[in-house]
């Protein structure tokens, strides 16, 4: 008998605080990150007063019609809270929900979508002032710790196999690898290929592989264009789609116009390190002997910060910092005038922040190592 772990998600109490405020709840995030599980868990507390609807089914889609809120109300009936899962499949979804919310403000609507580029474009503008938005990423370490013991071996496995709930929820390495490969193969590009005109899927996958090898390094669109034999416009478009589908995150350079600071550069990190390792084919389990362990840890730390910051209403922006002479800080978090700098190190190497602190003397700085996540 397989017992599936249900992880407590940090955004759950925040969503509960905002229910029945006359606004829709929008939950974005990558496929398989746990949006449906979370939505159903929220519904469970309301018993027969709540209902789940999968918008992938034709039967449900037939109830959505622009300008006809009564038709959708017939589907909902007297229920006080409903979930519309995979809402990006509904044409004019934002405009339809706007009219419905204005007509039936006491019905709480929760929508989920696995692609910000489609669902957000269809929802955000029509629902201005009528929605609260959340992003559900793969599991954070804090969420995992509520249901599973974390030791050094598990930290390394999280860096190797990522933190999708299905993958983390099992303890068998081979099964975890197969679950991860299934996500990467069957779900990774689904939204992009369905909703966007990607004319060259091979080019798209080749680009993703090049980016996977470049995590932690500045990315040159011109170099990618030359290597792949594609225009800069196409490369820019595909990078944008990858970010909007929650596969990668772009991190821009930090500068307050000091001389020698890089000002227009960017790096790429993966939303899930396991997906990155599948793309590169680097799934070796002996982390200490991996040549990419440093950048993997860097990627892991970045996503932990991003997940934690996403819980805040006004979260800090995350950048990297580098000068033309080669001085570098892995990550800089900026909130107003407050600045924090982080350097990621695998072992106890000597680290200095001298050049960064000369320009930003009020900054808080910290060296981060894998052992720090065991505390």
Secondary structure, 3 states (H helix, E strand, C coil): CCCCCCCCCCCHHHHHHCCCCCCEEEEECCCCCCHHHHHHHHHHCCHHHEEEEECCCHHHHCCCCCCCHHHHHHHHCCCCEEEEECHHHCCCHHHHHHHHHHHCCCCEEEEEECCHHHHHHHHCCCCCCCEEEEECCCCCHHHHHCCCCCCHHHHHHHHHHCCCHHHHCCCCHHHHHHHHHHHHHHCCCHHHHHHCCCCCHHHHHHHHHHHHHCCCCECCHHHHHHHHCCCHHHHHHHHHHHHHCCCEEEEEECCCCCCCECCCCEEEEECCHHHHHHHHCCCCCCHHHCCCHHHHHHHHHHHHHHHHHCCCCCCCEEEEEEECCCCEEEEEEEECCEEEEEEECCCCCCCCCHHHHHHCCCCEEEEECHHHHHC
